[in-house]
């Protein structure tokens, strides 16, 4: 991943194969932080790195298929 980091806004939609579609409850300003994500009414605290490297690309791939 590059040294440049793009800020991720709250309510950004993400996708996890195990939990389904969710959204960020807080924004992400650093790859090293943790952020809250809501999946099916359950709040999870996940590393920003997982969100940026896995969950956002998963959601983008799903959107492309539609």
PyMOL commands that set and color helices and strands:
alter all, ss='L'
color gray80, all
select helices_A, chain A and resi 48-65
alter helices_A, ss='H'
color red, helices_A
select strands_A, chain A and resi 13-16+20-24+34-39+42-47
alter strands_A, ss='S'
color yellow, strands_A
deselect
rebuild
show_as cartoon
